[in-house]
Amino acid sequence: MKTKPTTSRVIRLAFYAVITAFVLAIPGNGWATDNTGAMPKYSSSNENQVNAASKDIGSGVQANLVYAYDYGAGWTTASGIAGARFTSADQSAAVASVTSAPTSGQKLVITDLIISVDTAMRVDFSVESASGTVIESVYMAANSTVNLITRGKRKLATADKKLQVRTSVAGNISVNAFYYSEL
């Protein structure tokens, strides 16, 4: 005699199916990539890794545990100003650059910002210009560090311009920006 599956079991099985489909759609899972922009080639060795990670989760259901491989960024990242992080004891009076200039004729693309302060303050980021229009503000508590990872990559609007910072009050600040140049 067959029993009717419970609602929670049906939801759980649907959840596993959606998650498995989503994870398998992530580049790098079952596909060999080399970060050159070329079309990926299927790799049977990756398939074996996926199959080897199958696990019985009960009730005769197999869940494929797929591991994501991070081959790193597909671009050459620079950090800070000539490789050094920006630091200041008081950056409230004027803006200061936290990046070097991009390659001539190109725009900066910000990928990550690590910001540390010792005083509660607002940290404003702007594109190098006479107006100093703020493009991002981060409100920080005293003695805090923020790792701002812009997964969408923040491309500055103007070519040949640096990213700059200014704080709302006096206090120690450290900014390490990670970025690259792009047309």
C-alpha positions as CSV (number, residue, x, y, z in Angstrom):
1,M,0.0,0.0,0.0
2,K,1.4,3.3,-1.1
3,T,1.2,6.2,1.3
4,K,0.6,9.8,0.3
5,P,3.7,11.9,0.8
6,T,3.5,14.6,3.5
7,T,3.5,18.3,2.6
8,S,6.8,18.8,4.3
9,R,8.4,15.9,2.4
10,V,7.1,17.3,-1.0
11,I,8.4,20.8,-0.1
12,R,11.8,19.4,1.0
13,L,12.1,17.4,-2.3
14,A,11.2,20.4,-4.4
15,F,13.7,22.5,-2.5
16,Y,16.5,20.0,-3.1
17,A,15.6,19.8,-6.8
18,V,15.7,23.7,-7.1
19,I,18.9,24.0,-5.2
20,T,20.6,21.2,-7.3
21,A,19.4,22.8,-10.6
22,F,20.7,26.2,-9.4
23,V,24.1,24.9,-8.3
24,L,24.6,22.9,-11.4
25,A,24.0,26.1,-13.4
26,I,26.9,27.9,-11.7
27,P,29.9,28.2,-14.1
28,G,32.7,26.0,-13.0
29,N,30.5,23.1,-11.8
30,G,31.0,20.3,-14.3
31,W,32.6,22.7,-16.8
32,A,36.4,23.3,-17.1
33,T,37.1,27.0,-17.3
34,D,40.4,28.8,-17.7
35,N,39.3,32.5,-17.3
36,T,40.2,33.3,-20.9
37,G,36.7,34.1,-22.0
38,A,36.7,31.0,-24.3
39,M,33.7,28.7,-24.3
40,P,34.0,26.2,-21.5
41,K,34.7,22.6,-22.3
42,Y,32.9,19.8,-20.4
43,S,35.2,17.8,-18.2
44,S,34.5,14.3,-17.2
45,S,36.8,14.6,-14.3
46,N,34.5,17.3,-12.9
47,E,31.6,15.0,-13.5
48,N,33.3,12.3,-11.4
49,Q,33.8,14.9,-8.6
50,V,30.1,15.7,-8.7
51,N,29.1,12.0,-8.8
52,A,31.5,11.1,-6.0
53,A,29.8,13.8,-3.8
54,S,26.3,12.2,-4.0
55,K,24.8,11.5,-0.7
56,D,21.7,9.6,0.4
57,I,19.5,12.0,2.3
58,G,16.9,9.5,3.2
59,S,13.7,8.1,1.6
60,G,15.7,6.9,-1.4
61,V,16.5,10.5,-2.5
62,Q,20.0,11.3,-3.7
63,A,21.3,14.8,-3.3
64,N,24.3,15.8,-5.4
65,L,26.6,18.0,-3.3
66,V,28.3,20.2,-5.8
67,Y,31.3,22.2,-4.8
68,A,32.0,25.6,-6.4
69,Y,35.6,26.2,-7.5
70,D,36.9,29.8,-7.4
71,Y,39.6,30.2,-10.0
72,G,40.0,33.8,-9.0
73,A,39.3,37.0,-10.8
74,G,39.4,37.1,-14.6
75,W,41.2,40.5,-14.5
76,T,44.4,42.0,-13.1
77,T,43.5,43.7,-9.8
78,A,45.4,46.7,-8.4
79,S,45.0,47.9,-4.9
80,G,45.4,51.2,-3.0
81,I,47.7,54.0,-4.3
82,A,50.6,52.3,-6.1
83,G,49.8,49.2,-4.0
84,A,49.6,50.9,-0.7
85,R,46.4,51.5,1.3
86,F,45.3,55.0,2.1
87,T,45.5,56.2,5.7
88,S,44.7,59.5,7.4
89,A,44.2,60.9,10.9
90,D,41.7,63.5,9.6
91,Q,40.1,63.4,6.2
92,S,37.2,65.6,7.0
93,A,38.5,68.9,5.5
94,A,39.0,67.8,1.8
95,V,38.8,64.8,-0.5
96,A,41.8,62.5,-1.0
97,S,42.4,59.8,-3.6
98,V,42.3,56.2,-2.5
99,T,43.2,54.7,-5.9
100,S,45.8,55.4,-8.6
101,A,44.6,56.8,-11.9
102,P,43.2,54.2,-14.4
103,T,45.0,53.3,-17.6
104,S,44.8,56.3,-19.9
105,G,41.3,56.7,-21.6
106,Q,39.8,54.0,-19.3
107,K,37.5,54.0,-16.3
108,L,38.1,52.4,-12.9
109,V,36.0,49.4,-11.9
110,I,35.9,49.1,-8.1
111,T,35.6,45.4,-7.0
112,D,36.3,45.7,-3.2
113,L,36.8,48.3,-0.5
114,I,38.2,47.6,3.0
115,I,37.5,50.5,5.3
116,S,38.6,50.9,8.9
117,V,37.9,53.8,11.3
118,D,38.5,54.5,15.0
119,T,35.7,57.1,15.3
120,A,32.0,56.9,14.5
121,M,31.7,58.6,11.1
122,R,30.2,58.7,7.6
123,V,32.7,57.8,4.9
124,D,31.8,59.4,1.5
125,F,33.3,58.1,-1.7
126,S,33.3,60.3,-4.9
127,V,34.8,60.3,-8.4
128,E,37.7,62.8,-8.8
129,S,36.0,66.0,-10.0
130,A,35.6,69.7,-9.1
131,S,32.0,69.0,-7.8
132,G,33.0,66.0,-5.7
133,T,29.6,64.3,-6.1
134,V,29.2,61.5,-3.6
135,I,28.6,58.1,-5.2
136,E,28.6,56.0,-2.1
137,S,28.3,56.7,1.7
138,V,29.2,54.2,4.4
139,Y,28.0,54.9,8.0
140,M,30.5,53.3,10.4
141,A,30.6,52.8,14.2
142,A,33.7,53.6,16.2
143,N,36.5,51.0,15.9
144,S,34.9,49.1,13.0
145,T,36.0,47.6,9.8
146,V,33.8,47.1,6.7
147,N,34.7,44.9,3.8
148,L,32.5,46.3,1.0
149,I,32.4,43.7,-1.8
150,T,30.7,45.2,-4.8
151,R,29.7,42.0,-6.6
152,G,28.1,44.0,-9.3
153,K,31.5,45.8,-9.7
154,R,31.1,49.6,-9.5
155,K,32.4,51.2,-12.7
156,L,33.2,54.9,-12.3
157,A,31.3,57.1,-14.7
158,T,34.2,59.2,-16.0
159,A,37.4,58.0,-17.7
160,D,40.8,58.9,-16.3
161,K,39.5,59.7,-12.8
162,K,40.4,58.3,-9.4
163,L,38.2,57.2,-6.5
164,Q,38.3,59.7,-3.6
165,V,37.2,59.7,0.0
166,R,36.1,62.3,2.6
167,T,34.8,61.7,6.2
168,S,32.1,63.5,8.1
169,V,34.4,64.0,11.2
170,A,38.0,63.9,12.2
171,G,39.3,60.4,13.1
172,N,41.7,57.8,11.8
173,I,40.7,56.1,8.6
174,S,42.2,53.4,6.4
175,V,40.9,52.5,3.0
176,N,42.2,49.8,0.7
177,A,40.5,49.8,-2.6
178,F,40.8,46.9,-5.1
179,Y,40.1,47.8,-8.7
180,Y,41.0,47.5,-12.4
181,S,40.8,49.6,-15.6
182,E,38.3,49.1,-18.3
183,L,37.0,50.9,-21.4
